[in-house]
Structures are given as C-alpha cells and as structure tokens.
Amino acid sequence: MFESLSERLEQSFRTLRGQGRITEINVAETLKEVRRALLDADVNYRIAKSFTDTVKQKALGEKILVSVKPGQMMVKIVHDELIELMGSTNVDVNLKGNPVVILIAGLQGSGKTTFSAKLASYLRSKRGKNPMLIAGDVYRPAAIEQLKILGQQINTPVFTEEGNQVPVKIAQAGIKVARRLGYDLVIVDTAGRLAIDEEMMNEITAVKKAIDPQEVLFVVDAMTGQDAVNTAKEFNEKLGFDGVVLTKLDGDTRGGAALSIRSVVDKPIKFISAGEKLDSIEVFHPARMADRILGMGDIVTLVEKAQEQFDVEEARKLQKKIAKNQFGLDDFLNQIQQIKKMGNVKDLAGMIPGVGKALKNMDLDDNAFKEIEAIIHSMTPGERTAPEILNGSRRKRIADGSGTSVQEVNRLIKQFEETRKMMKMMSGGKNAIRAMANMPQFRGKS
C-alpha cells in the first residue's frame, strides 16, 4: 500500500540529512521533491502545492531542538500535515436507527457488492449488529447472484425480488421485511454505471429519498487516483453522501485518492478495503495511514488484528507446553494458521516500523507458508510431536511427500529447533511471530 509514495518521500528527506539546521534553501529542495512525489502519486496539483506551502511555512517557523535533527523535524511536520490532509481523526459510521439503513453507491467495478458483504460481516462481529443485505442492482448480470453467494459465506440473509426491476420498490420492500423479522441493520447494494449519467443519478437519488438512510457511503476504487476524486465530487454534488470507502488498496495504489478526497469533497474516508477476503476491511484512521505512508509502520492496527485472533485459553496451554519443552510442529502449524487469519503476510510485516522498507523487494506473501505446511503435513503425528526422531530415511520420505528437498526439510527442522529454544527463553506463545521471522522461508527473494 502506497509503496512508491513512501519511497519517494523518504528520498525527499535525504536532502536534510547531515544538515545542521533548516534553511530556506534546503527546505525548498526537500519540498520540491515532496511535491513531485505527491504529483506522481496522482494527488491534485492544487492540493500538493498547498500542502508543501504549509509544510514550508511551519518548517521555517519551527524552533529546532538541539536533540532533534532537521530531517527528523521535517518528517514530523510532513506527518502531521498528512494527518490533517486526510481528516485529522476517524469518523464513525452512523448506527442510530432501528433498523439502521446504509445505502452503498459508486461506479461500476468499484467493489460495491463485495464491500456491502464485508461491511455486514464487520458490523456484526465488531458492533453486534444483526444485518440483512438488499440486492438493489438489477442491471449488472449476476450481481444478485454474487450478493447471494457472499451472503451465504458470511451467514447473512439477502433480500431479493425476482422480476422486480424497480430499485426503489426493492429497497422499500426489503426494509419492511427486515423490520418485521427483527434485523437491526440493512445494507442496500445499488447499481453502478461506467460513468455518471442523469438516469443513474435520478435513480439512486430516488432510492435515497424513499428509504431515508442513516448513512450513504460512496465506494471508490483507490487505483483510479484523481478520477476517483473527481467522480466523488460529482456524486456528492448530485446525491450527497456521508462518507467514502476506498477499495482495492492491495492493487497498484499510488495514494492520490486517499490524500486528495477529503480536501476536494470535504467528506471523511470511513473505511478502507483490500483484496477479496471478506474480513479485509478496516476503519480509516488518518494518523495510522500517515504512519504507513512515511514507513513508520502501524503497530496499533497490527495489535488489533492479533487480538482478534488471540485465544486466551489456547495461549495458556501453549505457554505450558513451551515451559515443559513440549512445543511441537503441530503447535507451530497452529501458530501459522493464526497469523494467516490476520491478513496478507507482507501487509502485516509492513505494519512493523522499519520492516516494510526491508521487505520492499522480497517475495513475501501467503504462499511463503505453503512449503512449511506441506512439510509438516507430510509427517506422522509422532514425528510432529518429537521431531528429534527424524532420521535420514524419514526426512527423505517427508521431502518426497511434500514436493520439497531433503535440504529444505533439514532447514525447517533446524530453524524450528532454534525457534523452540527462543520461544522457551521468551516464555510465551505471543512471541511466535517474532520467532518465526527467522525462518528461511521469510527471508525473501530479492
């Protein structure tokens, strides 16, 4: 996420390294590169210029402490301004109502239908809501079927009306059914178009007027940059919405939409989403996003993701096993499964300060676990519990069964033994991720 922008901004700050103080000359050089980085990230020119002008004014007016280097001070100022640019604080979704009605709008291909399901799942698990989805896209082929499939995956009912081609009536009927059956949250998926047109705007405006939603969310494909911002502006002028959702942040995202949309539309970004997994949705926090953009990581989000998967009772059992030196490969495999549930491995690693930059050119994704899993699954229960019994013939059989080599099996066993010793010294399963970082599979390929 924003890898190119992060790298360009870091290069910009190099001008101030080794400088004893901030001057108009070195600030001008630095901010010239910052502005170029923002423009290359598809940030609106007016916003990029205003941003760097503000940073320059604050930098030249800042009293530099003896203990703080000019480069560090510039990073802090840019960081603070990035937060301001993206909205200062996160803005919660409005959940006051019974049922709460949320209308999803956006262009075709922006990810509205998938996001509708993600939001339903998120608000059930995090906010205790009982959701129902309404299939209001009567134009796109298979849109209703797609929402039905997603609804099944998250165990959420989907209201449809076969033969009804009037979105207003479908939405009204669905809300009526939800109220009768006791659902306290209704999410209405709507049709998108390839471009904004009068018919489209009239239709979705009519839906909004008929159902009077507590929240209208505009879904934007983050990969479209300034086009996304301009579309959001037009939508807001004609429809009026309460918040923005940035999707597809796992793609070739330059960052322009995230950095520009708040200033242009004056509406908060409320959620961000990446990938097809139905749990890949996050509340948007400007400060955390600024941290990520400047390569500072995002420890708070990482901890939150870990806590979602953290089972206190299992942790106690694991700690006892480690203390008794009974931590086996089955336990190790279980830890891998917990990490995978947290999300994309490289994204998670990038939330650790300094690690994102180190992993820039490394081939680190969920596939990195496959060799480990294949090797462990090729072992007998006894071998997983006591890997010390693995002699040469056993290792050859495991290598053949897992499609790997004896050398790879040997490396895994050696690293596992080192990890087990390290975890025993740390005396706790919560340090499994740190210990696993030394596994050969995660050292990456340049």
N, C-alpha and C positions, 0 to 999 in steps of 0.2 A: 504494500500500500504506500503510494507516494515515494517510492524508492528513488526515482530520478530527481524529484524535487529536493529530497533530503540530501542527496549527494551534491547537488548544485549549491544549496545553501551552505553546506559545510565548506565547499571550496571558496565561497564568497568571504567567509570569515578568516580565511588564511592570510588575507592582506594585513590584518591587525596583529597577527602573531609576531611576537618579538618587538612589537611597538611599545614604547614606554608610556605613551599617552594617546588619547583620542584627539585628532586634529581634523580640520575641515577637509584636508587633502585625503587622509587615509579613510575617513568616513565616506567621502564621495566615491572613492574607488570601490570600497566594500559594497555600498548601496547600489552602485551601478550594476554590479554582478548580481545582487539580490533581486533587483528589478528585472534583469534578464531572466533569472531563474523563475520568477513568478510568471513572466510573459510566456516562457517556454512551457510552463505548466498550464497554459491556457487561462490565466487569470485576466480579467478585464483590464485594459491598459489604464483607464482612469483609476481603478482601484489599486493597481500596482504602484502607480505614481503617488497617489495619496498615502499609501502605506509607507513607502520609502521616505516621503517627505516628513511624515510624522516621526518615523524612527530617527531620521537625521536631527530633527529639532530636539528630540528627547536625549539623543546621544551627546550632542554638543552642549546641552544644558545640564548634563549629569555630572555630579562630582564623583570622580573615580577614587575609591578607597585604595589605600596602599596595598592591601592584601588581594585586591581584585584586578586582574589583568584586563586591558582594553577589550580584547577578544571575548572574554567571558562576559563583560558588561554588555557588549553588543548582542551576544546570544540571548542574554536575559531580556533586553529591550525588545528584540525581534519576537521572542517567545511571548512576551506579554501582549504585544500588538497582534500577533496571530490569534491569541485567545479572544481579544477584543473584536477582531475582524469576523470571527466565527460565532460571535454571540455572547461572549463572557461566561454565561452559565448554561447548564442544560435546562430545557423547558419540558415539563412533564405533559403527557397526553391527558386530555380531559376525560375522566371516567365518572363524572357525576350524571346520573340518569338511570332509569330502570325501564327498559334496557338502555344501556349506553349504545348509541349508534355511531359507527365510524364509517365514513364514506371514503373509498380509495379511488383516486383519479390519476391520470397520467397518459402519456402517449403509448402507442402500441410498441411492445418489445421492451418496455422499461422494467418489467418484472412485477407488475401489479398483482397478478394472480398468486404467484409464489409468495410474495410478501404478505398478502392477505392471510395465507395459512400460517406463515411464520409469526405474524402478529397475534393471531388467535392462540397459537401454542404458547407464545411468550406471556401473554396477559393471563392465561390460565395458570401457568406454572409460577409466575412471579407475582401476580397481583390477585390470584384467587378467583378470577372471573370464570363464568360458565358460558362459553361462546357458541354462537351459531354463525355460519357463513352463508351469504346470499349470492348466488350466481347471477349477476346482472349483466354479464357480457353476452349478448345474444347474437353478436356478429362474427366474432372470430371462430373459425372452425375448431371444434374440440375444446373450446375454453371451458364450457360447463363440465365436460368430462374430466378435464385436468383438475378443476377445483374439487370434484368428487373424489378423485384419487388422492389428492393432497389431504382432503378432509378425513379419509379413511386412515391415512398414515398418522395423523395427529389425533385420531379418535374424536372428531368434531363433526356434527351434522351439517349438511349442506342443503339449503333450501333452493329448489328449482321448480319451475312451472313449465312443463313441456307444452310447446305450441304457443306460449305467450311470448310475443316479440316486443312488448312494451316495457322497458326497464323501470319506469315509474311504478307501474302496477305490480311488477315482480317484487320490487323493494318494499312497497307498502304491504303486500300480502305476507312477505317473509317476516317483517317486523311484527305483524299481527300474530303470526304463528309463534314466534319467539316469545312474545309477551304471554301468550296463552300457556305455553309449555314451560315457562319459568326460566328461560335463558336471559341472563342479565347483560349480555354483550352481543351485539350484532355487527358484523363487518360486511359491508356491501362492496363486492368487486364490480367494477364497471368496465365498459368497453373503451379501448384506446383507438387512436387513429394514427396513420402515418404522419399526419400533420394536423395542425389546428385548423378547424373549419367551423363555419357558422352552425351547421347542423349538429355537429358534435357538442359544441358549447351550449347550444339551446337544450339539447337532450340532458346533459349532465346537470345543467342549471335547474332544469325541471325536477330532476331526481332530488337534488339538494333541497329545493323549495318544498317538495312533497313530504320528505321524511324528516326534515329539520335536524340533521345530525349534530351531535355534540362536538364532533371532530371531523374535519376534512383534511386528509393527508394527500399531498401531491408526491407521487413516486417518480424519481428521476434516475436515469441511467448515468452513473457517475463518469462513465467512459466518454460521454459526449461533450464534456467540458462546457465551453461558452454557449453552445447550442442548448444545453440543458438549462442554463441560467436564463437565456432569452425566452425559452418555452415557458419556464416557470413564471416569468414576469407577465407574459401574455395570459396565461391561465389565471393568475392571481387577479389581474385587472378585470377579467370577464366572469370568473367564478368566485374567487375569494376563497382561500384555504387557510388552515390554521398552522400547518407545519409541513416540512419537507422530509422525504425519505430518500437517502442516497443508496442505490443498489449497485451491485456488480463491482464492489470495491476491491475484489480479488483480481480484476482484469487489468488492462493497461491504463490505469488511472493516473492522470497527471496531476490532479488536485485542484484544477481550476474551479470546478463546480462547488466543492466544499469551501473554498476560500472566498468565492465571489457571491454566492447565492444569498447569503444573509444581507449583505450590503445592498444588493440590487433589488431584492424582493421585500426585505425587511420582515421576513418570517423565519422562525427558528428551524434549524435542522433537528428533528426529534429522534430519528432512528437511522442507523446505517446497517447495511446488509452485504454479505459477501458469500458467493457460492450458492449451491443448490440445497445444501443441508438445511433442514427445517429448524435447526436451533442456531443457525448462523445469523443472529440478529443482535444488535447492541443498541442501547440508549446512547445518543450522541452527547459526548462531553467535550466542549471546546478545549479545555485545558489538557485533557488526555490526548486529544488529536494533535495539539501543538507539540506535546512531548514526542509523539511518534514522528511527526514531520521533521523535527530537529534531531532525531536519532537518540532521544533520551529514554526511549522505551515507554512502557505503560504498565508499571508494576501493579497499580490498583486494579485494572481490568484483569490482569493475569491472576491475581489473588482471588478475585471474584469468581473467575472461571474454575479455579482449583477448588474453591469452597463448594461450588455446585456439585462437584463430583466426590467431595470428601465425605467418607462414611466414618464416623467417629468409632463405631464398634469394630469395623474392619481394621482401622488404624491401630486400635489397641491390640488386636490379635496379631497384626503384623509386627508391632513393636516387641511383643513377647517372643515371636519367632526369631527376630533378629537378635534379641538378647540371648537366646538359647542356641544361637548359631544354626537355626532350623530353616532359615530363609532359602527356599528352593527356586527352581526355574519356573514352577507353576505360579509362585508368588510374583516372580519377576514379570511373567507374562501378564498377570492381572494388573500390575502397575502400568504396563504398556497400554492395556485397554483403557485404563482410566485417563491416561494422557491423551489418547486418541479421541476420547469423548469431548475433550476440551476444545477441539478445533484443529485447524491446519497447523502442523508442527512448526513450519517456518514462521508463520504469523505469531505463534506463541513465543518462539525463541526471540523474535524481534521485539517483543514487549519487555525483554530484559535489557536494561541500559547497556549500550555498547555492543550487544550481541548482534543486533540487526545489521550493523555495518560489517561485522566479521563474517556474517553468513551471506553477504551480498551475491557472491558468485558461486555459492555452494548449491549442490543439488540436494536439497533437504525438503522432503515432503512426506506425506503419509506412507509412501512406498518404501521409505527408509526402514520401516518396521518389518516389511514383508520377509526379508531374509531371516531375521531373528525369529519371527513367528513360525516360519517354515521349519527351521532347525529344531526349535523346541517341540513343535507338534510331531516331529519325526522320532522323538524319544519315547521310551516306555515310561509309565508312571514312576517306576523305581529309579530310572536314570534322571528324571526331572527332580526327584526328591534328593537324590545323592549323586550329583554329577561326578564325584570323585571315582565312581566305578567305571567311568567311560574309558575303556582301553582302546587300542588302535583299531581293532575289528569293529567295535561298536561305533566309533567315530566315522569309519568308512561307510557303515550301513546308514548312519544318520545323514551323511553327506549325499549319498545316493538317493535316499528317500526325500530329501528336501531340495534336490536340484542344485546343491551348492558343492563346494570343495572341502576336503578334509582341513585345508588351511583355514577356511572360513569358520568351520566348526571349532577348530582349535582356538582361533582368535576370540570367538564368542565365549567359550568356556573360560579362557584366561581372563578376559575382561569381566565376566560375571563373578569370578572369584575375587578379583580386585574390588569390584563393586560391593560384594557382600562384606568384605572386610571394612570398606569405607563406611557402609551403612551401619555396621555394628559400632564403629567408632562414633558415628553421629547419633546412634541410639534412637532412631526414629524413621519410620517409613515416609514421613513427609518430605525427606530429603532425596527421595528416589529420583526425581527429575534431575537434580544436580549431579547425582552419582552417574546416571545414565548418559550424561553429557560427554563422558569419556569413552563411550562405546565407539568402536571404529566405524560403525555404520553412520554415525552422526558427525564425523569429522569433515564430511563434504568432499565434493569433487570440484576443483577449480576449472 
